[in-house]
Amino acid sequence: MVFNAEGRSPFVLACDHASNRFPDRYGDLGLTAHQRLMHVAWDPGAMAVALQLSELLEAPLVASTISRLVIDCNRDHDAPDLIPVVSERTDIPGNKGIGDNERAERIGAYHAPFHAALQDVLDRRKAAGVETVLVTVHSFTPVYKDVPRPWPIGLIHGRDDRFTAALREALAADEAGLEIGWNQPYSALNGVTYTLEHHGDGRALESSMIEIRHNEILEPEGVRLWAARLARCLTAALGSRGGAAAISPTDQNTSVHRRV
């Protein structure tokens, strides 16, 4: 689904895990109603932040309309967790024994249209000569397999880290004491940057993947706070990117913690 397709902002937003919708043909995949609301099924809060960012920045937004348990639009076609049988500690019974035909059908019905929509937005902007920075918006759990995650926000880069580094500096300047995960809670090495790399790196676009800890954005006040903060900081990063210090792609899984 595309929102604000004609937005002339330098930014294009994508939300790969915007929905926890299960089409009727898949039933509940063997999950309870509670499990279908959990983070395993989508990124809670991410779409709400992305929609507000789209309005604040006047930016196009492309969002998936399917649960990542049906198919994960942020994975390559041959990724083992494209159609997961286990997500964290939750078994997905309805995905066990999926054959090649069913896999191809889900790719064609849900994965391919999401990426085609994003490609179309980017193609039209390129043809019009509109500057573009690709930003993907996600959320993550406060605890993963019993390990707490301290960062309210994490930033992940593709092959070119310059814009992400500029965004990190803008966030640190915007709020002293904000703990910012660098390539946290994941990095490209974990295979979670397909959309960023396929569309951003593939087109030599500046880009960044934003991960917000989901307890920060489950209520409207938190959504407004983070959307406004990110709008300010994305704009500031764009203005300063020429002087942003680049960080080596080998500088993985660290965090910036600044205090006054």
C-alpha positions in Angstrom: 0.0 0.0 0.0 1.3 3.4 -0.9 0.6 6.6 1.0 1.4 10.2 -0.2 2.8 8.8 -3.5 3.5 12.2 -4.9 5.2 13.6 -1.8 8.2 15.7 -2.8 10.2 15.2 0.3 13.8 14.0 -0.1 12.7 11.0 2.0 10.9 7.8 0.9 9.7 5.7 3.8 9.1 1.9 3.8 7.4 -0.2 6.6 8.0 -3.9 5.8 6.3 -5.2 8.9 3.4 -2.8 9.1 0.5 -5.3 9.4 -0.4 -8.5 11.3 -3.1 -9.4 8.8 -3.6 -13.0 7.9 -5.6 -13.6 4.7 -8.6 -15.9 5.2 -7.0 -18.7 3.1 -4.3 -19.2 5.8 -6.6 -19.2 8.7 -4.6 -18.5 11.9 -1.6 -20.6 10.9 -2.2 -22.5 14.2 -1.7 -19.4 16.4 -3.9 -18.0 19.1 -5.4 -14.5 18.9 -2.9 -13.3 21.5 0.1 -14.7 19.5 -1.2 -12.9 16.4 -0.9 -9.6 18.3 2.6 -10.3 19.5 5.8 -8.9 17.9 6.4 -12.2 16.1 3.5 -11.3 13.7 4.5 -7.7 13.0 6.3 -4.6 14.3 3.9 -2.9 16.8 3.9 0.9 16.5 6.1 1.0 13.4 3.3 1.8 11.0 1.8 4.5 13.3 5.2 6.2 13.5 5.7 5.8 9.7 2.3 7.4 8.9 3.0 10.4 11.1 6.5 10.7 9.6 5.0 10.6 6.1 2.7 13.6 7.1 5.4 15.6 8.8 8.0 15.2 6.1 5.5 15.1 3.2 7.2 11.8 2.2 5.9 8.8 0.2 5.4 5.7 2.4 5.2 2.1 1.1 3.8 -0.4 3.6 3.3 -4.1 3.6 -0.3 -5.3 4.2 0.5 -8.8 5.4 1.9 -10.4 8.5 5.5 -11.3 8.3 4.4 -14.8 9.4 2.7 -15.3 6.1 5.8 -14.0 4.3 8.5 -11.6 5.5 8.9 -8.8 3.0 12.2 -7.9 4.5 13.9 -11.1 3.5 15.4 -12.4 0.3 13.5 -15.1 -1.6 15.9 -17.8 -0.5 16.2 -16.7 3.1 15.4 -19.6 5.6 13.0 -17.3 7.5 11.2 -15.9 4.5 8.3 -18.0 5.7 9.2 -18.8 9.3 8.3 -22.1 11.0 9.6 -20.6 14.4 9.8 -17.0 15.3 11.9 -16.4 18.5 10.3 -19.1 20.7 6.9 -19.3 18.9 6.2 -22.3 16.6 4.2 -21.4 13.5 2.4 -24.7 12.8 0.7 -23.5 9.6 4.1 -22.8 7.9 5.6 -26.3 8.4 6.1 -28.4 5.3 5.6 -25.5 2.9 6.5 -26.6 -0.6 8.1 -24.7 -3.5 4.7 -24.0 -5.1 3.2 -22.5 -2.0 6.4 -20.5 -1.4 6.3 -19.1 -4.9 2.6 -18.3 -4.6 3.2 -16.3 -1.4 6.1 -14.5 -3.0 4.0 -13.6 -6.0 0.9 -12.6 -4.0 2.5 -10.5 -1.3 6.3 -10.1 -1.4 6.6 -9.1 -5.0 3.8 -6.4 -5.0 5.3 -4.7 -1.9 8.7 -4.4 -3.6 7.2 -3.5 -7.0 5.3 -0.6 -5.3 8.4 0.7 -3.7 10.4 0.3 -6.9 7.7 2.2 -8.8 7.9 5.1 -6.3 11.7 5.2 -6.6 11.6 4.9 -10.4 9.2 7.8 -10.8 11.3 10.0 -8.5 14.5 9.2 -10.4 12.8 10.0 -13.7 11.7 13.3 -12.2 15.1 14.1 -10.8 13.9 14.2 -7.2 16.6 13.6 -4.6 15.8 10.5 -2.5 16.9 9.0 0.8 15.4 5.7 1.6 14.3 5.1 5.3 12.8 1.9 6.6 10.9 2.0 9.8 10.8 -1.0 12.3 10.2 -1.7 15.9 11.9 -4.3 18.2 11.1 -6.1 21.5 12.5 -4.8 24.8 13.7 -8.3 25.6 14.8 -11.0 23.2 15.3 -14.6 24.5 15.6 -13.3 28.1 18.3 -10.7 27.1 17.2 -7.0 27.7 17.7 -4.5 25.0 18.6 -1.1 26.5 18.4 1.1 23.4 15.2 3.0 22.8 16.3 3.3 19.2 18.8 1.5 16.9 20.2 2.5 13.6 21.3 0.0 10.9 23.1 0.9 7.7 23.6 -0.8 4.4 26.9 -0.7 2.4 27.0 3.1 2.7 26.9 4.2 6.3 27.3 7.9 5.9 23.6 9.0 6.2 23.0 6.6 9.1 26.1 8.1 10.9 24.7 11.6 10.3 21.3 10.5 11.7 23.0 9.1 14.8 24.7 12.4 15.4 21.5 14.4 14.9 19.7 12.2 17.4 22.5 12.5 19.9 22.4 16.3 19.5 18.6 16.4 19.7 18.4 14.7 23.1 21.4 14.4 25.5 21.5 11.0 27.2 19.6 9.2 24.4 21.1 5.7 24.1 21.4 4.9 20.4 22.3 1.4 19.2 24.6 1.3 16.2 23.7 -1.8 14.2 21.4 -2.8 17.0 19.4 -4.8 17.8 20.5 -6.4 14.5 23.0 -5.6 11.7 23.2 -6.4 8.0 25.1 -9.5 9.0 21.9 -10.9 10.4 20.2 -10.8 7.0 17.5 -8.3 8.1 18.3 -5.5 5.6 16.9 -6.9 2.4 14.6 -3.9 1.6 17.3 -1.4 2.5 20.0 -3.0 0.4 17.8 -4.2 -2.5 16.3 -0.7 -3.1 18.9 1.6 -1.4 22.2 0.0 -2.1 21.0 -1.3 -5.5 20.3 2.2 -6.6 23.2 3.9 -4.8 20.8 5.8 -2.7 21.6 7.2 0.8 19.5 5.1 3.2 19.0 4.0 6.8 17.0 1.5 8.7 15.4 2.7 12.0 14.5 0.4 14.8 12.4 1.7 17.7 11.9 -0.3 20.9 8.2 -1.0 20.7 7.3 -0.1 24.3 8.2 3.4 23.3 5.5 3.6 20.6 2.5 1.6 21.8 0.6 4.7 22.9 -0.3 7.8 20.8 1.9 10.1 22.9 5.0 7.9 22.2 4.2 7.7 18.6 3.9 11.5 18.4 7.1 12.0 20.3 9.2 9.7 18.1 7.7 10.8 14.8 8.4 14.5 15.7 11.9 13.6 16.8 12.7 11.6 13.8 11.3 14.2 11.5 13.6 16.8 13.0 16.7 14.5 13.0 16.2 13.1 9.5 16.0 16.7 8.2 19.1 17.7 10.3 21.0 14.7 9.1 20.2 15.5 5.5 21.5 19.0 5.9 24.7 17.9 7.5 25.5 14.7 5.7 28.4 16.2 3.7 30.3 16.5 7.0 29.1 13.4 8.7 31.9 11.1 9.9 31.7 7.8 8.2 32.0 4.6 10.3 33.6 1.5 9.0 31.2 -1.3 8.0 33.3 -3.5 10.2 32.2 -1.4 13.3 29.4 -3.7 14.1 27.0 -4.0 17.1 28.0 -1.1 19.3 26.1 1.7 20.9 26.4 5.4 21.5 25.5 6.5 24.9 25.8 10.2 25.5 25.1 12.0 28.8 25.4 15.5 30.0 
